[in-house]
Amino acid sequence: MHDLTKAQQARISVQSFKTIAHALALRGFYRPSEKMGQSLAECLANLSPEIYGSMNDSRIVELNGLEYVIDRLPRGIEECTRIILTEEEQFGNSVFEKVEPLKRRRSCYQINNKEMCFAITRGLSEIYDILTHLTFLDIEARKIYKRIKDEAGDKTLEWKELEKTATADAVLEKGTLEQAIWNLSIVLGRSYFETRKSYDYFESNKIKHKSNNGLFSLIYHLGKRIEDEMESKDNAQIIYLTPSLMSVIGHQKYGKNWADDIKAKLHKLGLITRPLHIISANLHSILNLVYGFSAIKADQRGNFNGNIYDLVQLLRNRGNVVLEYAKQNGLYEILDKSGTHIDCQLIDTSYLESMAFYPEINIDPELIKKEKPVLLVMDYAFGTQAFEVMDSLLNPYLSDNNSNLMNVISVSVMGKAGILPGNKGDIMLATAHVIEGSSDNYIFENDLQKSDFNNEIDIYTGPMITVLGTSLQNRDMLERFQASWNTIGLEMEGGHYQRAINAAIIKGHISNKIKVRYAYYASDNPMISGQTLAAGEMGDEGIKPTYMVTKVILEKIFQNNEKEEE
């Protein structure tokens, strides 16, 4: 029998996880402690994602992975024994508390201390994401449970002390706190300094954002949940996936409502027939480079003489000044009401004709004056949701019972991605998208070229992998992608955006001459220890690549780059 390579084993684990997740959705429920739940855990263990570090080491609790996961799940999830995934988004007027995770835009509702409901509005990628994180939490919880009792079956002194600390209402004095952290480090199998660092991370987010209950409470309740489960099966965690959930996945209910709201706004403003440039990006960099220079000049009544990155630093504490100026000069905000969690901005460039741009940005004022294009800046989609929203957006709009095509000139995608050959902060320009777990791959002509950028940052050009989830990657599989496809990075949306664009061209909804632009800056390198997403945010490292890409995208939009036909 032919032995499988590690990369092949990893691919099988990803496919198995996906297949089991679909089976669970059809079944309607599962318990992590039972066969189906354990099958998910085995897939994750066999895959051993880089982002989950030491998950497979039974001696130690994976702290970086816990930080990553808890930032993306609602506060209090560690206590919950009943978790419901549903498509219903009808909780707005309910008495249940809405709990939004710190680093994932998703709708979660705390029914009580033991029950949490997730309203799934972002498609299959959101389901995979939640199930992956819950599986990881259960694996870590079972490690913690094994540290509760000694070989004689008695609770350890360290666990008793943790229980006192986690259930006490009083704020710990410094000396007592340090002793409690030392004690916790023994439970975790981690050093004091590793535990202290993680404690500080959770505590900072707890105080600033109320996004978690602190490290002591987290570890205690994870272990306690398994202890209660061992005492009675009635206490075992159960995860429900409602029948209505699968009935709407892929039916584009939320994406259609989202796109209809945008088209209605364009129609109301009289912009629906104007040339439209769609930009998927964050909601601050386009705003800052279009309006920031003039806003600062108007606010300071003087000239700004720094470079473009000095301008960005100056704008960081003046967001409201820029936003108010922008609203007076053609910016319209469209806050999401559909449940997609994708806010948008419209920029009517007819207001920009007499406005000063930052001198380093090369634009053609005559093009703005002549064509008066409209910019639609949309916040990041999540995974497969990208197809749903882009497909709906590119569909014709109805006016007076007539179907009218959108005048879409370009689609630009700027996002964060994991890089394979380079380092955090580098830039990747995609030449194709290879969708993981399927035979789909999309080649295109990227309107962004390496020559469009200066040499301040390393630029990589090549195919990108559109992955199932950032938490479902491991080194062997990524090395295989790099070797066989010459891939330069991995992300979650690009292939789905391009699938929607190709479909719209085939259906005749947009011109086949549409410009597409894909640029990513490296938020992590999953191949290098210490540079994975679990290692933390980029911080100021991300400013230069973000604004370098933003500048080039704006120059492409505001310059006449049409090639003469031969």
C-alpha positions as CSV (number, residue, x, y, z in Angstrom):
1,M,0.0,0.0,0.0
2,H,1.3,3.4,-1.0
3,D,2.1,5.6,2.0
4,L,0.6,9.0,2.0
5,T,2.8,12.1,2.2
6,K,2.2,14.5,5.1
7,A,0.7,17.0,2.7
8,Q,-1.8,14.4,1.4
9,Q,-2.7,13.4,5.0
10,A,-3.3,17.1,5.7
11,R,-5.5,17.5,2.6
12,I,-7.5,14.4,3.7
13,S,-7.9,15.9,7.2
14,V,-9.3,19.2,5.7
15,Q,-11.7,17.3,3.4
16,S,-12.8,15.1,6.3
17,F,-13.4,18.1,8.6
18,K,-15.5,19.7,5.8
19,T,-17.5,16.5,5.1
20,I,-18.2,15.9,8.8
21,A,-19.3,19.5,9.3
22,H,-21.8,19.1,6.5
23,A,-23.0,15.8,8.0
24,L,-23.5,17.5,11.3
25,A,-25.5,20.2,9.7
26,L,-27.8,17.7,8.2
27,R,-28.1,15.7,11.4
28,G,-28.8,18.9,13.4
29,F,-26.7,18.5,16.5
30,Y,-23.6,16.8,17.9
31,R,-21.7,16.5,21.2
32,P,-17.9,17.2,21.2
33,S,-17.6,14.3,23.7
34,E,-19.3,11.8,21.4
35,K,-18.3,10.0,18.1
36,M,-18.9,12.9,15.6
37,G,-17.4,15.5,17.9
38,Q,-14.3,13.3,18.4
39,S,-14.0,12.8,14.7
40,L,-13.8,16.6,14.2
41,A,-11.1,16.7,17.0
42,E,-9.2,13.9,15.3
43,C,-9.2,15.8,12.0
44,L,-8.0,18.9,13.7
45,A,-5.3,16.9,15.6
46,N,-4.1,15.2,12.4
47,L,-4.0,18.5,10.6
48,S,-2.2,20.2,13.5
49,P,-2.7,23.7,12.2
50,E,0.3,26.1,12.7
51,I,-2.0,28.6,14.2
52,Y,-2.9,26.3,17.1
53,G,0.8,25.7,18.0
54,S,1.1,23.1,20.8
55,M,-2.5,21.8,20.6
56,N,-1.2,18.2,20.1
57,D,1.0,18.4,23.2
58,S,-1.0,16.9,26.0
59,R,1.4,18.3,28.6
60,I,0.8,22.0,28.0
61,V,-2.1,24.3,27.2
62,E,-1.8,26.3,24.0
63,L,-2.0,29.9,25.1
64,N,-1.5,31.7,21.8
65,G,-4.2,29.6,20.2
66,L,-6.5,30.4,23.1
67,E,-5.9,34.1,22.6
68,Y,-6.6,33.8,18.9
69,V,-9.8,31.8,19.4
70,I,-11.3,33.8,22.3
71,D,-10.9,37.0,20.3
72,R,-13.1,35.5,17.7
73,L,-15.8,33.9,19.9
74,P,-18.3,35.7,22.2
75,R,-17.5,36.5,25.8
76,G,-18.6,33.6,28.1
77,I,-18.4,30.9,25.5
78,E,-16.2,28.8,27.9
79,E,-19.1,28.3,30.3
80,C,-21.7,27.3,27.6
81,T,-23.0,23.7,27.4
82,R,-25.7,24.6,24.8
83,I,-24.6,26.3,21.6
84,I,-27.0,27.0,18.8
85,L,-26.1,27.9,15.2
86,T,-29.1,29.3,13.3
87,E,-29.9,31.5,10.4
88,E,-32.5,33.5,12.2
89,E,-31.5,37.2,12.6
90,Q,-34.6,38.2,14.5
91,F,-33.1,38.9,17.9
92,G,-32.9,42.7,17.5
93,N,-35.9,43.4,19.8
94,S,-35.3,40.4,22.1
95,V,-34.2,40.6,25.8
96,F,-31.1,38.5,25.0
97,E,-27.7,40.3,25.2
98,K,-25.9,40.7,21.9
99,V,-22.2,39.7,22.4
100,E,-20.0,40.5,19.5
101,P,-16.5,39.0,19.5
102,L,-13.5,41.4,19.5
103,K,-12.1,40.3,16.1
104,R,-14.9,38.8,14.2
105,R,-18.0,40.6,13.0
106,R,-20.7,38.1,13.9
107,S,-24.0,38.2,15.7
108,C,-24.0,36.2,19.0
109,Y,-26.7,36.2,21.7
110,Q,-26.3,35.1,25.3
111,I,-29.5,33.3,26.2
112,N,-28.2,32.6,29.7
113,N,-24.9,31.7,31.3
114,K,-24.9,28.2,29.8
115,E,-26.4,28.9,26.4
116,M,-25.2,30.9,23.4
117,C,-26.8,31.4,20.0
118,F,-24.9,32.3,16.8
119,A,-26.9,33.9,14.0
120,I,-25.1,32.7,10.9
121,T,-25.4,35.4,8.2
122,R,-22.0,35.0,6.4
123,G,-22.3,31.5,4.8
124,L,-20.4,28.3,5.1
125,S,-17.1,29.9,6.0
126,E,-18.6,31.2,9.2
127,I,-19.9,27.7,10.1
128,Y,-16.4,26.1,9.5
129,D,-14.8,28.9,11.5
130,I,-17.0,28.5,14.5
131,L,-16.8,24.7,14.5
132,T,-13.0,24.8,14.2
133,H,-12.7,27.1,17.1
134,L,-15.2,25.2,19.3
135,T,-13.3,21.9,18.5
136,F,-10.0,23.5,19.5
137,L,-11.5,24.8,22.8
138,D,-12.8,21.3,23.6
139,I,-9.4,19.8,23.0
140,E,-7.8,22.4,25.3
141,A,-10.5,21.9,27.9
142,R,-9.8,18.2,28.1
143,K,-6.1,18.9,28.7
144,I,-7.1,21.3,31.6
145,Y,-9.4,18.7,33.1
146,K,-6.6,16.2,33.4
147,R,-4.8,18.7,35.7
148,I,-7.7,19.0,38.1
149,K,-6.9,15.8,40.1
150,D,-3.8,13.9,41.1
151,E,-3.2,10.2,40.7
152,A,-5.1,9.5,43.9
153,G,-8.2,11.2,42.5
154,D,-8.0,14.2,44.8
155,K,-8.2,17.7,43.6
156,T,-4.7,19.3,43.3
157,L,-3.8,22.3,45.5
158,E,-3.2,24.3,42.3
159,W,-6.7,23.7,41.1
160,K,-8.2,24.5,44.4
161,E,-6.3,27.8,44.4
162,L,-7.4,28.5,40.8
163,E,-11.0,27.9,41.8
164,K,-10.8,30.4,44.6
165,T,-9.2,33.0,42.3
166,A,-11.6,32.5,39.4
167,T,-14.8,32.6,41.6
168,A,-13.7,35.5,43.8
169,D,-15.2,39.0,43.2
170,A,-12.3,40.9,44.8
171,V,-9.5,42.5,42.7
172,L,-6.3,40.8,43.6
173,E,-3.5,42.7,45.2
174,K,-0.1,42.7,43.3
175,G,1.5,40.0,45.5
176,T,-1.5,37.8,45.5
177,L,-1.9,38.2,41.8
178,E,1.7,37.2,41.1
179,Q,1.2,34.1,43.3
180,A,-2.1,33.3,41.4
181,I,-0.3,33.6,38.0
182,W,2.5,31.3,39.3
183,N,-0.1,28.8,40.5
184,L,-1.9,29.0,37.1
185,S,1.3,28.4,35.2
186,I,1.6,25.0,36.9
187,V,-2.0,24.1,35.9
188,L,-1.2,25.1,32.3
189,G,2.2,23.5,32.1
190,R,3.6,26.8,31.0
191,S,6.3,29.0,32.4
192,Y,5.5,31.9,34.7
193,F,6.5,34.5,32.0
194,E,4.4,32.8,29.3
195,T,1.4,32.7,31.6
196,R,1.9,36.3,32.7
197,K,2.1,37.5,29.1
198,S,-1.2,35.7,28.3
199,Y,-2.8,37.0,31.5
200,D,-1.9,40.6,30.5
201,Y,-3.3,40.1,27.0
202,F,-6.7,38.8,28.2
203,E,-6.9,41.4,31.0
204,S,-6.2,44.3,28.6
205,N,-9.0,43.2,26.3
206,K,-11.2,42.5,29.2
207,I,-10.8,46.1,30.5
208,K,-10.8,47.9,27.2
209,H,-13.4,45.9,25.2
210,K,-15.1,43.6,27.7
211,S,-14.4,40.9,25.2
212,N,-13.5,38.1,27.7
213,N,-13.8,37.2,31.4
214,G,-10.0,37.0,32.0
215,L,-7.6,34.2,31.9
216,F,-8.3,32.8,35.4
217,S,-12.0,32.5,34.6
218,L,-11.4,31.1,31.1
219,I,-9.1,28.3,32.3
220,Y,-11.3,27.4,35.3
221,H,-14.6,27.2,33.4
222,L,-13.1,25.2,30.5
223,G,-11.8,22.6,33.0
224,K,-15.0,22.8,35.1
225,R,-17.2,22.1,32.1
226,I,-15.4,18.8,31.4
227,E,-15.5,17.9,35.1
228,D,-19.3,18.5,35.2
229,E,-19.6,16.4,32.0
230,M,-17.8,13.5,33.6
231,E,-20.2,13.6,36.6
232,S,-23.3,13.5,34.4
233,K,-23.9,13.1,30.7
234,D,-26.7,15.6,31.0
235,N,-24.0,18.2,31.5
236,A,-22.2,17.4,28.3
237,Q,-21.9,20.2,25.8
238,I,-24.2,20.0,22.8
239,I,-24.1,22.0,19.6
240,Y,-27.2,22.5,17.5
241,L,-27.4,23.4,13.8
242,T,-31.0,24.3,13.1
243,P,-32.8,23.0,9.9
244,S,-33.3,26.6,8.8
245,L,-29.6,27.1,8.7
246,M,-28.8,24.8,5.8
247,S,-31.9,26.0,3.9
248,V,-30.4,29.4,3.3
249,I,-26.7,28.6,2.9
250,G,-25.9,29.6,-0.7
251,H,-29.3,31.1,-1.3
252,Q,-27.8,34.6,-1.0
253,K,-30.6,36.0,1.1
254,Y,-28.4,38.4,3.0
255,G,-26.2,39.3,0.1
256,K,-29.2,40.2,-2.1
257,N,-30.6,42.4,0.6
258,W,-27.2,44.1,1.1
259,A,-26.8,44.7,-2.6
260,D,-30.3,46.0,-3.0
261,D,-29.7,48.6,-0.2
262,I,-26.5,49.8,-2.1
263,K,-28.3,50.1,-5.4
264,A,-31.2,51.9,-3.8
265,K,-28.8,54.4,-2.3
266,L,-27.1,54.9,-5.7
267,H,-30.4,55.4,-7.4
268,K,-31.6,57.9,-4.7
269,L,-28.4,59.9,-5.1
270,G,-28.7,59.9,-8.9
271,L,-25.4,58.0,-9.2
272,I,-26.7,54.6,-10.5
273,T,-25.6,55.2,-14.2
274,R,-22.2,56.7,-13.4
275,P,-19.0,54.6,-13.9
276,L,-18.6,52.5,-10.8
277,H,-15.4,51.3,-9.2
278,I,-15.8,48.7,-6.5
279,I,-13.1,48.4,-3.8
280,S,-13.1,45.7,-1.2
281,A,-10.8,47.1,1.6
282,N,-10.8,48.6,5.0
283,L,-13.0,51.7,5.5
284,H,-10.2,54.1,6.5
285,S,-7.4,54.0,3.9
286,I,-9.3,55.1,0.9
287,L,-11.1,57.7,3.0
288,N,-7.8,59.1,4.3
289,L,-6.0,59.3,1.0
290,V,-8.9,60.8,-0.9
291,Y,-9.9,63.4,1.8
292,G,-7.1,63.5,4.4
293,F,-4.8,66.0,2.8
294,S,-7.6,68.6,2.1
295,A,-9.2,67.9,5.5
296,I,-5.9,68.7,7.4
297,K,-5.3,71.8,5.3
298,A,-8.8,73.0,6.1
299,D,-8.5,72.2,9.7
300,Q,-5.0,73.6,10.2
301,R,-5.4,76.5,7.8
302,G,-1.9,75.8,6.5
303,N,0.3,73.5,4.4
304,F,1.3,70.0,5.3
305,N,4.9,69.2,4.2
306,G,5.5,65.6,5.3
307,N,5.5,62.4,3.2
308,I,2.4,60.2,2.8
309,Y,3.1,58.1,5.8
310,D,3.6,61.2,8.0
311,L,0.1,62.3,6.7
312,V,-1.3,58.9,7.8
313,Q,0.2,59.2,11.3
314,L,-1.2,62.7,11.6
315,L,-4.7,61.4,10.6
316,R,-4.8,58.6,13.1
317,N,-6.0,60.8,15.9
318,R,-8.2,63.0,13.6
319,G,-10.5,60.5,12.2
320,N,-13.6,62.5,13.0
321,V,-12.1,65.6,11.3
322,V,-11.5,63.7,8.1
323,L,-14.9,61.9,8.2
324,E,-16.9,65.2,8.7
325,Y,-15.0,66.9,5.9
326,A,-15.6,63.9,3.7
327,K,-19.4,63.9,4.4
328,Q,-19.5,67.5,3.2
329,N,-17.6,66.6,0.0
330,G,-19.3,63.6,-1.6
331,L,-18.9,60.8,1.0
332,Y,-22.0,58.7,1.9
333,E,-21.9,56.0,4.5
334,I,-24.1,52.9,4.1
335,L,-24.3,51.0,7.4
336,D,-25.3,47.4,7.0
337,K,-28.9,46.5,7.9
338,S,-29.0,43.2,6.1
339,G,-27.0,41.1,8.5
340,T,-23.9,40.7,6.2
341,H,-21.8,42.8,8.6
342,I,-20.4,44.6,5.6
343,D,-20.6,48.4,5.9
344,C,-19.9,50.5,2.8
345,Q,-18.9,54.0,1.7
346,L,-20.0,55.8,-1.5
347,I,-17.8,58.6,-2.9
348,D,-19.2,60.9,-5.5
349,T,-16.1,62.2,-7.2
350,S,-17.9,65.2,-8.8
351,Y,-17.2,66.8,-5.4
352,L,-13.5,66.2,-5.8
353,E,-13.0,68.3,-9.0
354,S,-11.7,71.4,-7.0
355,M,-10.3,69.5,-4.1
356,A,-6.6,69.1,-3.5
357,F,-5.1,65.6,-3.4
358,Y,-1.9,64.8,-1.6
359,P,0.9,65.7,-4.2
360,E,2.4,62.2,-4.2
361,I,-0.8,60.7,-5.5
362,N,-0.7,60.9,-9.3
363,I,-4.2,61.5,-10.6
364,D,-5.8,63.0,-13.8
365,P,-8.1,65.8,-12.7
366,E,-9.6,65.9,-16.3
367,L,-10.7,62.3,-15.9
368,I,-12.6,63.1,-12.7
369,K,-14.1,66.2,-14.3
370,K,-15.2,64.3,-17.5
371,E,-16.3,60.9,-16.1
372,K,-17.3,61.7,-12.5
373,P,-16.8,58.1,-11.4
374,V,-18.3,56.7,-8.2
375,L,-16.3,54.7,-5.7
376,L,-18.0,52.0,-3.7
377,V,-15.7,51.0,-0.8
378,M,-17.0,47.8,0.9
379,D,-15.6,46.3,4.1
380,Y,-14.1,42.9,4.0
381,A,-16.4,39.9,3.3
382,F,-15.7,36.6,5.0
383,G,-14.8,33.5,3.0
384,T,-17.5,32.2,0.7
385,Q,-19.6,35.2,1.6
386,A,-17.5,37.1,-0.9
387,F,-19.2,35.3,-3.8
388,E,-22.6,35.9,-2.4
389,V,-22.2,39.7,-2.0
390,M,-20.3,40.3,-5.2
391,D,-22.6,38.2,-7.3
392,S,-25.6,40.1,-6.0
393,L,-23.9,43.4,-6.4
394,L,-23.0,42.8,-10.1
395,N,-26.6,41.7,-11.0
396,P,-28.7,44.2,-12.9
397,Y,-30.8,46.7,-10.9
398,L,-34.6,47.2,-11.5
399,S,-35.9,50.6,-12.3
400,D,-39.5,51.3,-13.5
401,N,-39.8,47.5,-13.9
402,N,-36.9,47.5,-16.3
403,S,-33.7,45.6,-15.8
404,N,-30.6,47.8,-16.1
405,L,-26.9,46.8,-16.1
406,M,-24.6,48.3,-13.5
407,N,-21.8,50.4,-15.2
408,V,-19.0,48.6,-13.4
409,I,-15.5,49.7,-14.6
410,S,-13.2,47.9,-12.1
411,V,-13.1,45.7,-9.0
412,S,-10.2,46.2,-6.7
413,V,-9.5,43.9,-3.7
414,M,-7.0,44.9,-1.1
415,G,-6.7,42.6,1.9
416,K,-4.5,40.9,4.5
417,A,-3.1,37.5,3.7
418,G,-0.6,34.9,4.8
419,I,2.6,35.0,2.8
420,L,4.7,31.9,1.9
421,P,8.0,33.1,0.4
422,G,8.4,36.4,2.3
423,N,7.8,38.2,5.6
424,K,5.1,40.2,7.5
425,G,4.6,43.5,5.8
426,D,5.5,42.4,2.3
427,I,3.0,42.8,-0.6
428,M,1.5,40.1,-2.8
429,L,0.0,40.6,-6.3
430,A,-2.2,37.7,-7.4
431,T,-2.1,36.3,-10.9
432,A,-4.6,33.5,-10.2
433,H,-6.7,32.1,-7.4
434,V,-6.6,28.4,-6.6
435,I,-9.6,27.4,-4.4
436,E,-8.5,24.8,-1.8
437,G,-10.5,21.6,-1.6
438,S,-12.0,21.9,-5.1
439,S,-10.8,21.8,-8.8
440,D,-11.7,25.5,-9.2
441,N,-9.0,27.9,-10.2
442,Y,-9.2,31.3,-11.8
443,I,-6.6,33.0,-13.9
444,F,-6.9,36.7,-14.7
445,E,-4.9,39.7,-15.8
446,N,-4.2,41.7,-12.6
447,D,-4.2,45.4,-13.4
448,L,-1.7,45.9,-10.6
449,Q,1.9,45.2,-11.6
450,K,5.2,45.1,-9.6
451,S,6.3,48.2,-11.6
452,D,3.5,50.2,-10.1
453,F,5.2,50.1,-6.8
454,N,8.5,51.6,-5.5
455,N,11.2,49.4,-3.9
456,E,10.5,50.3,-0.3
457,I,8.8,46.9,0.3
458,D,9.3,43.5,-1.2
459,I,6.7,42.6,-3.8
460,Y,5.8,39.0,-4.7
461,T,3.7,38.1,-7.8
462,G,2.0,34.7,-8.4
463,P,-1.0,32.5,-7.7
464,M,-2.8,32.8,-4.3
465,I,-4.6,30.0,-2.5
466,T,-8.2,30.7,-1.4
467,V,-8.4,28.5,1.7
468,L,-11.3,27.0,3.6
469,G,-10.3,28.7,6.8
470,T,-7.2,30.3,8.4
471,S,-7.4,27.7,11.2
472,L,-7.2,24.7,8.9
473,Q,-3.7,25.1,7.5
474,N,-0.5,23.3,8.3
475,R,3.1,23.6,7.1
476,D,3.2,20.4,5.0
477,M,0.1,21.3,3.0
478,L,1.4,24.9,2.4
479,E,4.8,23.6,1.3
480,R,3.0,21.4,-1.2
481,F,1.0,24.3,-2.6
482,Q,4.1,26.4,-2.9
483,A,6.0,23.6,-4.7
484,S,3.2,22.5,-7.1
485,W,1.4,25.8,-7.8
486,N,4.2,28.3,-7.1
487,T,1.7,30.0,-4.7
488,I,2.9,33.1,-2.9
489,G,0.2,33.3,-0.2
490,L,-3.2,32.3,1.2
491,E,-6.4,34.2,1.9
492,M,-10.1,33.4,2.1
493,E,-12.0,35.6,-0.4
494,G,-10.2,36.2,-3.6
495,G,-11.3,33.1,-5.5
496,H,-14.9,33.7,-4.5
497,Y,-14.8,37.3,-5.7
498,Q,-13.3,36.2,-9.0
499,R,-15.9,33.4,-9.4
500,A,-18.6,36.1,-9.1
501,I,-16.9,38.4,-11.6
502,N,-16.5,35.6,-14.1
503,A,-20.1,34.6,-13.7
504,A,-21.2,38.2,-14.2
505,I,-19.2,38.4,-17.4
506,I,-20.6,35.1,-18.7
507,K,-24.1,36.2,-18.0
508,G,-23.5,39.6,-19.7
509,H,-24.1,41.6,-16.6
510,I,-20.7,43.4,-16.9
511,S,-18.2,44.1,-19.6
512,N,-15.4,41.5,-20.3
513,K,-13.0,44.5,-20.3
514,I,-13.6,45.1,-16.6
515,K,-10.3,45.8,-14.7
516,V,-9.6,43.6,-11.7
517,R,-6.9,44.3,-9.1
518,Y,-5.8,42.0,-6.3
519,A,-3.2,43.1,-3.8
520,Y,-2.6,41.7,-0.3
521,Y,-0.2,42.7,2.4
522,A,1.3,40.0,4.5
523,S,-0.3,39.9,8.0
524,D,1.5,36.7,8.8
525,N,3.7,33.9,7.5
526,P,2.2,30.6,8.6
527,M,5.5,28.8,7.7
528,I,7.6,30.7,10.2
529,S,7.2,30.1,14.0
530,G,6.3,33.4,15.7
531,Q,4.9,34.9,12.5
532,T,1.5,33.1,12.5
533,L,-1.8,34.9,13.1
534,A,-1.8,33.6,16.6
535,A,1.4,35.7,17.3
536,G,-0.7,38.9,17.3
537,E,-1.6,41.9,15.2
538,M,0.8,43.7,12.9
539,G,0.4,47.1,14.4
540,D,2.4,49.9,12.7
541,E,4.0,47.4,10.4
542,G,0.8,47.3,8.4
543,I,0.6,51.1,7.7
544,K,3.2,51.3,4.9
545,P,1.9,48.3,2.7
546,T,-1.7,49.3,3.3
547,Y,-1.3,52.8,2.1
548,M,1.2,51.9,-0.7
549,V,-1.5,49.6,-2.1
550,T,-4.3,52.1,-1.5
551,K,-2.3,54.8,-3.3
552,V,-1.7,52.6,-6.4
553,I,-5.4,51.6,-6.6
554,L,-6.5,55.2,-6.5
555,E,-4.0,56.1,-9.2
556,K,-5.2,53.3,-11.4
557,I,-8.8,54.5,-11.0
558,F,-8.1,58.2,-11.5
559,Q,-5.7,57.9,-14.5
560,N,-6.6,57.2,-18.1
561,N,-4.9,53.8,-18.5
562,E,-6.8,52.5,-21.5
563,K,-4.4,50.9,-24.0
564,E,-4.8,51.7,-27.6
565,E,-6.0,48.8,-29.7
566,E,-3.5,47.5,-32.1
